[in-house]
Amino acid sequence: MLKNKTRKTLMAKRLRFCKTFASKIIGLMFARKIQDEALVFVFDKDQGDAIHMLFVFFSIDLLFLDKNKKVIEIKENFKPFTVYVPKKEYRYFVELAAGTKKKTKTGIGDELAF
């Protein structure tokens, strides 16, 4: 489960962790629209790499987290076949169904639990 500890809200019932190089490259490529599910990308050190939506056919929300799992940047409604370059380095990022950020009122500084 993915929870927003700060706001005491459930963000997703199911989680999939992407820790390997292959799982990070594939992510949601060719997937069906996600609902009540989140992908958590885990890194050993802070990253600043761009995120792509190549071969992803639906919009998502992205949350970038620091090493303490606090939200440091948000990209809402990330469109298919686009690229996003985060402004801050991150240790984790989370891909969620579009609208999840708004529905759960998640904001910068919120702490997540997974």
Secondary structure, DSSP 8 states (H G I E B T S, - for coil): -EEETTTTEEEESEEEEE-SHHHHHHTTTT----SSEEEEEEEEEEE---EE-TT--S-EEEEEE-TTSBEEEEEEEE-TT-EE--SS-EEEEEEEETTHHHHHT--TT-BEE-
